[in-house]
Every structure is written in structure tokens, then in C-alpha cells.
């Protein structure tokens, strides 16, 4: 299969953007092993054989592993460029961002709890699973 130069440039660009976005969250993530699944656009096809599906899943996983290895290498190479002071600055900036994100998440969750328990609902609770609270609109 021949890959055009534009496709290669797009792939490299996507990898770099993903790496920069992922770079902001330096803490290790707990990975839960999910059963591999067929992703779009391949999952939209009904004519694929089971063998083709398995091969596509394997190719996709291999590509993801390669992208992750590139991101890890990039991060390690950049960290090697930084002085100890800069590494400390980065660590502090990431810790501050993580604390802000956590506070924002907690605030959002507590605000959601308040909305669910503020007594301003229908007899049945007012939230009908659609995210709309009829009483909020009435006030």
C-alpha cells in the first residue's frame, strides 16, 4: 500500500498534537484492559469477515502502540533538554493544573449534587434522565 506524503504529514501532525495535549497530564494513568474492538470507519462495514476484523483490530493496536512509543520518546527527549530547575517548574505547573482540575471537578460534582437535592423538583425528583429539570425552567 502506497501512502501519500500528505497522509504522512497529517499523521505526524496528529501525533505531535496528541503528544502536546498528553504532555499536560504527566501523572500515570491507570489503564483498564478493554477487549479490543473494531473502530470506525471499519465498524460501519457489514461485509468484513471475522478474520478481516481481527486483522484490522491487530493493525490498529499495533499503530496505537507505535504512536504511544513516539509520544514517550518525545517526552523523554524534551525532558532531557530541561535543566533541573525547569523540570521542577514543570512539575509544579502540572501539580497546580491537576489541583485546579480536581477542584473544578469537585465543584461541578457538588453543584450537581446540590441541584439534585435542593428540594426544587417535582414529586418524582424532577430529573427525568434527559438532563432537563422542568422546575428550573419554571423559575
C-alpha positions in Angstrom: 0.0 0.0 0.0 1.4 3.4 -1.0 0.9 6.2 1.5 0.9 9.7 0.1 3.1 12.5 1.5 0.1 14.4 2.7 -1.1 11.4 4.7 2.4 11.1 6.3 2.4 14.8 7.2 -1.1 14.5 8.6 -0.1 11.5 10.7 3.0 13.2 12.1 0.9 16.4 12.8 -1.7 14.3 14.7 1.0 12.6 16.7 2.6 15.8 17.7 -0.7 17.5 18.7 -1.6 14.4 20.7 1.8 14.4 22.3 1.5 18.0 23.3 -2.1 17.5 24.7 -1.0 14.4 26.6 2.1 16.2 27.8 -0.1 18.4 30.1 -1.1 15.4 32.2 2.1 13.9 33.4 0.7 11.6 36.1 0.5 7.9 35.2 -2.9 6.8 34.2 -4.5 3.6 35.4 -5.1 1.6 32.3 -8.0 -0.8 32.3 -7.7 -3.6 29.7 -10.7 -3.4 27.5 -11.4 -6.1 24.9 -10.2 -4.7 21.6 -12.9 -3.6 19.3 -13.3 -2.6 15.8 -13.2 1.2 15.4 -14.8 3.5 12.8 -14.9 3.6 9.9 -14.3 -0.2 9.8 -17.0 -0.9 12.3 -19.5 0.6 9.9 -18.8 -2.1 7.4 -21.1 -5.2 7.5 -19.2 -7.2 4.8 -15.9 -7.8 6.8 -15.1 -11.3 7.7 -14.2 -12.3 11.2 -10.6 -12.8 10.0 -10.5 -9.3 8.5 -12.0 -7.8 11.7 -9.3 -9.5 13.8 -6.5 -8.3 11.4 -7.8 -4.7 11.4 -8.0 -4.8 15.3 -4.5 -6.1 15.4 -3.2 -3.4 13.0 -5.0 -0.7 14.9 -3.5 -1.8 18.2 0.0 -2.0 16.7 -0.4 1.5 15.3 -1.6 2.8 18.7 1.4 1.1 20.4 3.8 2.8 17.9 2.1 6.2 18.4 2.4 5.8 22.2 6.1 4.9 21.8 6.7 8.0 19.8 5.0 10.2 22.4 7.0 8.6 25.2 10.3 9.1 23.2 9.4 12.8 22.5 8.6 13.4 26.2 11.8 11.8 27.3 13.8 13.7 24.7 12.3 17.0 25.8 12.8 16.3 29.5 16.5 15.6 28.7 16.7 19.1 27.4 15.4 20.7 30.5 17.5 21.9 33.4 16.7 20.6 36.9 15.2 24.0 37.7 13.0 23.7 34.6 11.9 20.2 35.5 10.9 21.4 38.9 9.0 24.3 37.3 7.2 21.9 35.0 6.4 19.5 38.0 5.0 22.5 40.0 2.9 23.7 37.0 1.5 20.2 36.4 0.7 19.8 40.1 -1.1 23.2 40.1 -3.0 22.3 37.0 -4.0 18.9 38.5 -5.2 20.6 41.7 -7.2 23.2 39.7 -8.8 20.4 37.6 -9.6 18.4 40.7 -11.2 21.5 42.4 -13.2 22.2 39.2 -14.4 18.6 39.0 -15.4 18.6 42.7 -17.2 21.9 42.3 -19.0 20.6 39.3 -20.0 17.4 41.2 -21.1 19.2 44.3 -23.1 21.7 42.2 -24.7 18.7 40.5 -25.5 17.2 44.0 -27.0 20.5 45.1 -29.2 20.6 42.1 -30.4 17.0 42.8 -31.2 17.7 46.5 -32.3 21.3 46.7 -36.0 20.5 47.1 -36.9 22.4 43.9 -38.1 19.3 41.9 -41.2 17.6 41.0 -42.5 15.0 43.4 -40.7 12.3 41.5 -37.4 14.1 41.6 -37.8 16.4 38.6 -34.9 15.0 36.6 -36.2 12.6 34.0 -32.8 11.4 32.8 -32.7 13.9 29.9 -30.6 16.4 31.8 -33.5 18.9 31.9 -35.2 19.9 35.2 -38.6 21.2 34.4 -38.7 23.2 37.6 -35.5 25.1 36.8 -37.2 26.4 33.6 -40.3 27.5 35.5 -38.4 29.7 38.0 
